[in-house]
Amino acid sequence: MKKICIPTNDRKTIAQRTGRTKEFVCYEVEDGKIVNKYFIENPHHEHEHDEGEEEEHHHNEIIEILDGVDVFVVKAVGKFLRQDLIDANVNFVRTNKDKLDEIIKDYL
């Protein structure tokens, strides 16, 4: 079974700002079919950063949510979250698609 997670704010489209997304939709895929789909709230989404903030910060809550995920699909990822994902060995890929249904089809 493969687990794929995508950040979303509206449960229909991918979030533009990954670290501040409201929640993550997680799909469990087996034999080319979705066998489970669930949402996990992002406890980091209300964390305030000043615009253009250069001070290093961490995304431990997000990394914990993504533990065991095979693919984390993002639209964009900031430099601090990107480094946290790399450090935690979270496999992330970027997409140009917007709709969750279109994105998950690439993994079925």
DSSP file (Angstrom, degrees, kcal/mol; ACC not computed):
  #  RESIDUE AA STRUCTURE BP1 BP2  ACC     N-H-->O    O-->H-N    N-H-->O    O-->H-N    TCO  KAPPA ALPHA  PHI   PSI    X-CA   Y-CA   Z-CA
    1    1 A M              0   0    0      0, 0.0     2,-0.4     0, 0.0    29,-0.2   0.000 360.0 360.0 360.0 140.9    0.0    0.0    0.0
    2    2 A K  E     -A   29   0A   0     27,-3.0    27,-3.4    67,-0.0     2,-0.5  -0.911 360.0-150.4-113.1 138.3    1.2    3.5   -0.9
    3    3 A K  E     -A   28   0A   0     -2,-0.4    67,-2.1    25,-0.2    68,-1.8  -0.943  14.8-177.4-113.4 124.5    0.3    6.6    1.2
    4    4 A I  E     -Ab  27  71A   0     23,-2.7    23,-3.3    -2,-0.5     2,-0.4  -0.978   3.8-168.1-123.0 130.1    0.1    9.9   -0.6
    5    5 A C  E     -Ab  26  72A   0     66,-2.3    68,-2.6    -2,-0.4    21,-0.2  -0.925   4.6-175.9-121.6 146.3   -0.6   13.2    1.2
    6    6 A I  E     -A   25   0A   0     19,-2.3    19,-2.9    -2,-0.4     2,-0.2  -1.000  27.3-119.8-138.9 134.0   -1.5   16.6   -0.3
    7    7 A P  E     +A   24   0A   0      0, 0.0     8,-2.3     0, 0.0     2,-0.3  -0.537  40.3 170.9 -73.6 140.0   -2.0   20.0    1.5
    8    8 A T  E     -AC  23  14A   0     15,-2.9    15,-1.9     6,-0.3    14,-0.2  -0.998  34.1-171.7-150.0 149.6   -5.4   21.5    1.1
    9    9 A N  S    S+     0   0    0      4,-0.5    -1,-0.1    -2,-0.3     5,-0.1   0.579  96.1  26.7-109.1 -19.5   -7.5   24.4    2.5
   10   10 A D  S    S-     0   0    0      3,-0.5     4,-0.1    13,-0.1    -2,-0.0   0.332  99.1-116.5-129.3   4.9  -10.8   23.5    0.9
   11   11 A R  S    S+     0   0    0      2,-0.3     3,-0.1     1,-0.1    -3,-0.0   0.627 105.6  68.1  65.0  15.1  -10.7   19.7    0.3
   12   12 A K  S    S+     0   0    0      1,-0.3    88,-2.6    88,-0.1    89,-0.4   0.595  98.4  32.5-127.1 -34.6  -10.9   20.3   -3.4
   13   13 A T  B    S-F   99   0B   0     86,-0.3    -4,-0.5    87,-0.1    -3,-0.5  -0.853  84.1 -96.4-128.5 161.4   -7.6   21.9   -4.5
   14   14 A I  B     -C    8   0A   0     84,-2.9    -6,-0.3    -2,-0.3     2,-0.2  -0.514  45.9-109.6 -73.9 142.3   -4.0   21.8   -3.4
   15   15 A A        -     0   0    0     -8,-2.3    60,-0.6    -2,-0.2    61,-0.3  -0.484  14.2-145.4 -72.7 142.0   -2.9   24.6   -1.0
   16   16 A Q  S    S+     0   0    0      1,-0.2     2,-0.7    -2,-0.2    -1,-0.1   0.823  93.4  47.8 -75.4 -33.0   -0.6   27.2   -2.5
   17   17 A R  S >  S-     0   0    0      1,-0.2     3,-0.7    58,-0.1     4,-0.3  -0.884  72.3-168.2-115.2  99.9    1.3   27.7    0.8
   18   18 A T  G >  S+     0   0    0     58,-0.8     3,-1.4    -2,-0.7    -1,-0.2   0.882  81.9  50.1 -58.0 -48.7    2.2   24.2    2.1
   19   19 A G  G 3  S+     0   0    0      1,-0.3    -1,-0.2   -12,-0.1    43,-0.0   0.757 115.5  43.5 -65.9 -24.9    3.3   25.2    5.6
   20   20 A R  G <  S+     0   0    0     -3,-0.7    -1,-0.3    26,-0.1    -2,-0.2   0.258  82.8 133.7-105.1  11.4    0.2   27.2    6.3
   21   21 A T    <   -     0   0    0     -3,-1.4    24,-0.2    -4,-0.3   -12,-0.2  -0.236  59.6-130.9 -60.3 151.1   -2.3   24.8    4.9
   22   22 A K  S    S-     0   0    0    -14,-0.2    20,-2.5     1,-0.2     2,-0.3   0.887  78.4 -20.6 -69.8 -40.0   -5.4   24.1    6.9
   23   23 A E  E     -AD   8  41A   0    -15,-1.9   -15,-2.9    18,-0.3     2,-0.4  -0.946  59.8-113.4-158.9 175.1   -5.1   20.3    6.6
   24   24 A F  E     -AD   7  40A   0     16,-2.5    16,-2.5    -2,-0.3     2,-0.5  -0.970  18.1-144.7-120.7 135.6   -3.6   17.4    4.7
   25   25 A V  E     -AD   6  39A   0    -19,-2.9   -19,-2.3    -2,-0.4     2,-0.5  -0.881  19.3-161.3 -96.2 131.2   -5.6   14.9    2.7
   26   26 A C  E     -AD   5  38A   0     12,-3.4    12,-2.2    -2,-0.5     2,-0.4  -0.956   4.8-165.9-117.9 129.7   -4.1   11.5    2.8
   27   27 A Y  E     -AD   4  37A   0    -23,-3.3   -23,-2.7    -2,-0.5     2,-0.6  -0.927   9.9-153.8-112.5 135.5   -4.8    8.7    0.4
   28   28 A E  E     -AD   3  36A   0      8,-2.9     7,-3.1    -2,-0.4     8,-1.3  -0.962  21.6-167.8-106.0 121.7   -4.0    5.1    0.8
   29   29 A V  E     +AD   2  34A   0    -27,-3.4   -27,-3.0    -2,-0.6     2,-0.4  -0.914  13.3 171.6-118.6 133.8   -3.6    3.5   -2.6
   30   30 A E  E >   - D   0  33A   0      3,-2.8     3,-1.6    -2,-0.4    -2,-0.0  -0.991  69.6  -6.7-143.2 132.6   -3.4   -0.2   -3.4
   31   31 A D  T 3  S-     0   0    0     -2,-0.4     3,-0.1     1,-0.3    -1,-0.1   0.858 129.8 -53.7  52.0  40.0   -3.5   -1.9   -6.8
   32   32 A G  T 3  S+     0   0    0      1,-0.2     2,-0.3    75,-0.2    -1,-0.3   0.622 118.7 102.7  75.7  13.2   -4.3    1.4   -8.5
   33   33 A K  E <  S-D   30   0A   0     -3,-1.6    -3,-2.8     0, 0.0     2,-0.6  -0.964  75.8-115.7-130.6 147.1   -7.3    2.1   -6.3
   34   34 A I  E     +D   29   0A   0     -2,-0.3    -5,-0.2    -5,-0.2     3,-0.1  -0.701  32.9 173.6 -77.2 119.0   -7.9    4.5   -3.4
   35   35 A V  E     +     0   0A   0     -7,-3.1     2,-0.3    -2,-0.6    -6,-0.2   0.613  67.5  13.0-101.8 -16.4   -8.7    2.2   -0.4
   36   36 A N  E     -D   28   0A   0     -8,-1.3    -8,-2.9     2,-0.0     2,-0.4  -0.970  57.6-175.0-158.2 144.4   -8.8    5.0    2.2
   37   37 A K  E     +D   27   0A   0     -2,-0.3     2,-0.3   -10,-0.2   -10,-0.2  -0.986  18.0 157.0-142.1 129.4   -9.0    8.8    2.3
   38   38 A Y  E     -D   26   0A   0    -12,-2.2   -12,-3.4    -2,-0.4     2,-0.4  -0.969  31.0-125.9-150.5 164.2   -8.8   10.9    5.4
   39   39 A F  E     -D   25   0A   0     -2,-0.3     2,-0.4   -14,-0.2   -14,-0.2  -0.903  13.2-164.1-117.3 141.3   -7.9   14.4    6.5
   40   40 A I  E     -D   24   0A   0    -16,-2.5   -16,-2.5    -2,-0.4     2,-0.1  -0.992  24.0-124.4-124.8 124.7   -5.5   15.5    9.2
   41   41 A E  E     -D   23   0A   0     -2,-0.4   -18,-0.3   -18,-0.2   -19,-0.1  -0.387  21.0-126.6 -65.4 142.5   -5.6   19.1   10.6
   42   42 A N    >   -     0   0    0    -20,-2.5     3,-1.6     1,-0.1     4,-0.2  -0.824  16.7-166.0 -91.3 106.4   -2.3   21.0   10.3
   43   43 A P  T 3  S+     0   0    0      0, 0.0     3,-0.4     0, 0.0    -1,-0.1   0.676  88.2  59.7 -66.6 -13.7   -1.5   22.3   13.8
   44   44 A H  T >  S+     0   0    0      1,-0.2     3,-1.9     2,-0.1   -22,-0.1   0.552  77.8  92.8 -86.7  -9.9    1.1   24.6   12.2
   45   45 A H  T <  S+     0   0    0     -3,-1.6    -1,-0.2     1,-0.3   -23,-0.1   0.741  86.8  45.3 -66.5 -23.5   -1.4   26.4   10.0
   46   46 A E  T 3  S+     0   0    0     -3,-0.4     2,-0.4    -4,-0.2    -1,-0.3   0.398  82.1 121.2 -97.0   4.1   -2.1   29.3   12.5
   47   47 A H    <   -     0   0    0     -3,-1.9     2,-0.4     1,-0.1    -3,-0.0  -0.530  61.7-133.5 -68.3 124.2    1.6   29.8   13.3
   48   48 A E        +     0   0    0     -2,-0.4     2,-0.4   -28,-0.0    -1,-0.1  -0.648  26.6 178.3 -87.8 133.4    2.4   33.4   12.4
   49   49 A H        -     0   0    0     -2,-0.4     2,-0.2     4,-0.0     3,-0.1  -0.986  32.8-115.6-125.7 141.0    5.5   34.3   10.3
   50   50 A D    >   -     0   0    0     -2,-0.4     3,-2.2     1,-0.1     2,-0.0  -0.525  46.0 -92.2 -71.2 143.8    6.3   37.8    9.3
   51   51 A E  T 3  S+     0   0    0      1,-0.3     3,-0.1    -2,-0.2    -1,-0.1  -0.343 114.9  12.9 -57.8 131.4    6.2   38.3    5.6
   52   52 A G  T 3  S+     0   0    0      1,-0.2    -1,-0.3    -3,-0.1    -2,-0.1   0.653  90.2 177.0  74.9  15.5    9.7   37.8    4.2
   53   53 A E    <   -     0   0    0     -3,-2.2    -1,-0.2     1,-0.2    -2,-0.0  -0.283  17.4-179.5 -58.0 129.6   10.8   36.2    7.5
   54   54 A E        +     0   0    0     -3,-0.1     2,-0.2     2,-0.1    -1,-0.2   0.505  44.9 111.9-107.3  -9.6   14.3   35.0    7.3
   55   55 A E  S    S-     0   0    0      1,-0.1    -2,-0.0     0, 0.0     2,-0.0  -0.487  76.9-109.7 -69.0 131.6   14.6   33.7   10.9
   56   56 A E        +     0   0    0     -2,-0.2     2,-0.3    24,-0.0    -1,-0.1  -0.329  44.3 172.4 -63.7 139.9   14.8   29.9   10.8
   57   57 A H        -     0   0    0     -3,-0.1     2,-0.3    -2,-0.0    -1,-0.0  -0.941  21.0-128.4-142.6 164.6   11.8   28.0   12.1
   58   58 A H        -     0   0    0     -2,-0.3     3,-0.1    26,-0.0    23,-0.1  -0.778   6.5-152.6-120.8 161.4   10.8   24.3   12.2
   59   59 A H     >  +     0   0    0     -2,-0.3     4,-2.3    21,-0.2     3,-0.4  -0.365  37.2 147.7-126.0  48.6    7.8   22.3   11.1
   60   60 A N  H  > S+     0   0    0      1,-0.2     4,-2.3     2,-0.2     5,-0.2   0.849  71.8  56.2 -58.0 -36.9    8.0   19.4   13.5
   61   61 A E  H  > S+     0   0    0      1,-0.2     4,-1.8     2,-0.2    -1,-0.2   0.906 109.8  45.6 -63.3 -40.7    4.2   19.0   13.6
   62   62 A I  H  > S+     0   0    0     -3,-0.4     4,-2.0     2,-0.2    -2,-0.2   0.915 110.6  52.9 -68.0 -43.1    4.1   18.7    9.9
   63   63 A I  H  < S+     0   0    0     -4,-2.3     4,-0.3     1,-0.2    -2,-0.2   0.895 107.9  51.7 -60.6 -40.4    7.0   16.2    9.8
   64   64 A E  H >< S+     0   0    0     -4,-2.3     3,-1.1     1,-0.2    -1,-0.2   0.908 108.8  50.6 -62.6 -41.9    5.2   14.1   12.4
   65   65 A I  H 3< S+     0   0    0     -4,-1.8    -1,-0.2     1,-0.2    -2,-0.2   0.874 110.0  50.9 -62.1 -37.0    2.0   14.0   10.3
   66   66 A L  T >< S+     0   0    0     -4,-2.0     3,-2.3    -5,-0.1    -1,-0.2   0.420  77.6 127.3 -85.7   2.0    4.0   12.9    7.3
   67   67 A D  T <  S+     0   0    0     -3,-1.1     3,-0.1    -4,-0.3    -3,-0.0  -0.425  81.1  14.6 -60.0 125.6    5.8   10.1    9.0
   68   68 A G  T 3  S+     0   0    0      1,-0.3     2,-0.3    -2,-0.2    -1,-0.3   0.448  91.6 138.6  88.1   0.9    5.2    7.0    6.9
   69   69 A V    <   -     0   0    0     -3,-2.3    22,-0.4     1,-0.1    -1,-0.3  -0.623  40.5-160.3 -79.9 135.3    4.0    8.9    3.8
   70   70 A D  S    S+     0   0    0    -67,-2.1     2,-0.4    -2,-0.3   -66,-0.2   0.861  78.2  14.8 -82.0 -38.3    5.4    7.6    0.5
   71   71 A V  E     -b    4   0A   0    -68,-1.8   -66,-2.3    19,-0.1     2,-0.6  -0.984  59.2-164.8-142.3 128.2    4.8   10.8   -1.5
   72   72 A F  E     -be   5  92A   0     19,-2.6    21,-2.2    -2,-0.4     2,-0.5  -0.959  17.9-155.8-110.5 113.8    4.0   14.3   -0.3
   73   73 A V  E     + e   0  93A   0    -68,-2.6     2,-0.3    -2,-0.6    21,-0.2  -0.796  18.2 175.1 -97.1 128.1    2.7   16.3   -3.2
   74   74 A V  E     - e   0  94A   0     19,-2.8    21,-2.0    -2,-0.5     3,-0.1  -0.891  36.9-150.8-130.1 157.9    3.1   20.1   -3.0
   75   75 A K  S    S-     0   0    0    -60,-0.6     2,-0.3     1,-0.5    -1,-0.1   0.832  89.6 -13.3 -87.7 -45.4    2.5   23.2   -5.1
   76   76 A A        -     0   0    0    -61,-0.3   -58,-0.8   -60,-0.1    -1,-0.5  -0.975  62.2-158.6-152.8 156.2    5.3   25.1   -3.5
   77   77 A V        -     0   0    0     -2,-0.3   -60,-0.0    -3,-0.1    -3,-0.0  -0.985  19.7-124.7-144.7 130.9    7.4   24.7   -0.4
   78   78 A G     >  -     0   0    0     -2,-0.4     4,-3.0     1,-0.1     5,-0.2  -0.224  32.6-105.3 -70.5 163.8    9.4   27.3    1.6
   79   79 A K  H  > S+     0   0    0      1,-0.2     4,-2.0     2,-0.2     5,-0.1   0.841 117.4  48.2 -63.6 -34.8   13.1   26.9    2.2
   80   80 A F  H  > S+     0   0    0      2,-0.2     4,-2.2     1,-0.2    -1,-0.2   0.923 115.2  43.7 -74.0 -42.6   12.7   26.0    5.9
   81   81 A L  H  > S+     0   0    0      2,-0.2     4,-2.7     1,-0.2     5,-0.2   0.914 111.9  55.3 -65.5 -41.2   10.0   23.4    5.3
   82   82 A R  H  X S+     0   0    0     -4,-3.0     4,-2.3     1,-0.2    -2,-0.2   0.929 109.8  45.9 -55.6 -46.5   11.9   22.1    2.3
   83   83 A Q  H  X S+     0   0    0     -4,-2.0     4,-3.0     1,-0.2    -1,-0.2   0.897 111.3  51.9 -66.2 -39.5   15.0   21.5    4.5
   84   84 A D  H  X S+     0   0    0     -4,-2.2     4,-1.7     2,-0.2    -1,-0.2   0.896 110.5  49.3 -62.7 -39.3   12.9   19.9    7.3
   85   85 A L  H  <>S+     0   0    0     -4,-2.7     5,-2.8     2,-0.2     4,-0.3   0.919 112.8  46.8 -64.6 -43.9   11.4   17.5    4.7
   86   86 A I  H ><5S+     0   0    0     -4,-2.3     3,-1.5    -5,-0.2    -2,-0.2   0.935 111.6  50.8 -63.0 -46.7   14.8   16.7    3.4
   87   87 A D  H 3<5S+     0   0    0     -4,-3.0    -1,-0.2     1,-0.3    -2,-0.2   0.827 112.9  46.4 -61.0 -32.0   16.2   16.1    6.9
   88   88 A A  T 3<5S-     0   0    0     -4,-1.7    -1,-0.3    -5,-0.2    -2,-0.2   0.367 112.5-119.7 -92.3   4.2   13.3   13.8    7.7
   89   89 A N  T < 5 +     0   0    0     -3,-1.5     2,-0.6    -4,-0.3    -3,-0.2   0.859  53.8 162.7  58.9  38.0   13.6   11.9    4.5
   90   90 A V      < -     0   0    0     -5,-2.8     2,-0.7    -6,-0.1    -1,-0.2  -0.807  38.1-132.8 -88.8 121.4   10.1   12.8    3.4
   91   91 A N        +     0   0    0     -2,-0.6   -19,-2.6   -22,-0.4     2,-0.4  -0.642  34.8 176.5 -75.7 110.9    9.8   12.2   -0.4
   92   92 A F  E     -e   72   0A   0     -2,-0.7     2,-0.3   -21,-0.2   -19,-0.2  -0.932  11.5-173.9-121.4 145.6    8.1   15.3   -1.8
   93   93 A V  E     -e   73   0A   0    -21,-2.2   -19,-2.8    -2,-0.4     2,-0.3  -0.958  20.0-126.8-132.8 150.4    7.3   16.2   -5.4
   94   94 A R  E     -e   74   0A   0     -2,-0.3     2,-0.3   -21,-0.2   -19,-0.2  -0.705  22.4-167.0 -96.4 149.7    5.9   19.4   -6.9
   95   95 A T        -     0   0    0    -21,-2.0     8,-0.0    -2,-0.3    -2,-0.0  -0.956  24.5-154.5-131.8 153.7    2.9   19.5   -9.2
   96   96 A N  S    S+     0   0    0     -2,-0.3     2,-0.1     7,-0.0    -1,-0.1   0.463  70.5 100.6 -99.1  -7.0    1.4   22.2  -11.5
   97   97 A K        -     0   0    0      1,-0.1    -2,-0.1     2,-0.0   -83,-0.1  -0.394  53.5-164.9 -77.9 157.8   -2.1   20.7  -11.1
   98   98 A D        +     0   0    0     -2,-0.1   -84,-2.9   -85,-0.1     2,-0.3   0.767  60.2  79.3-111.2 -39.3   -4.6   22.3   -8.8
   99   99 A K  B  >  -F   13   0B   0    -86,-0.2     4,-2.2     1,-0.1     3,-0.3  -0.573  68.2-140.9 -83.1 133.2   -7.5   19.9   -8.3
  100  100 A L  H  > S+     0   0    0    -88,-2.6     4,-2.7    -2,-0.3     5,-0.3   0.890 102.6  56.1 -57.0 -42.1   -7.0   17.0   -5.8
  101  101 A D  H  > S+     0   0    0    -89,-0.4     4,-1.1     1,-0.2    -1,-0.2   0.882 109.7  45.8 -59.1 -39.4   -8.8   14.6   -8.0
  102  102 A E  H  > S+     0   0    0     -3,-0.3     4,-0.7     2,-0.2    -1,-0.2   0.890 112.9  50.4 -70.5 -39.6   -6.4   15.3  -10.9
  103  103 A I  H >< S+     0   0    0     -4,-2.2     3,-1.1     1,-0.2     4,-0.3   0.937 109.1  48.8 -65.9 -46.9   -3.3   15.1   -8.7
  104  104 A I  H >< S+     0   0    0     -4,-2.7     3,-1.9     1,-0.3     4,-0.3   0.804  98.6  69.1 -67.8 -27.0   -4.2   11.7   -7.2
  105  105 A K  H >< S+     0   0    0     -4,-1.1     3,-1.2     1,-0.3    -1,-0.3   0.828  90.0  63.9 -58.5 -30.4   -5.0   10.2  -10.6
  106  106 A D  T << S+     0   0    0     -3,-1.1    -1,-0.3    -4,-0.7    -2,-0.2   0.702 105.9  44.7 -65.5 -17.8   -1.2   10.5  -11.3
  107  107 A Y  T <         0   0    0     -3,-1.9    -1,-0.2    -4,-0.3    -2,-0.2   0.336 360.0 360.0-110.3   5.1   -0.6    8.0   -8.5
  108  108 A L    <         0   0    0     -3,-1.2    -1,-0.2    -4,-0.3    -2,-0.1   0.442 360.0 360.0 -92.1 360.0   -3.3    5.4   -9.3
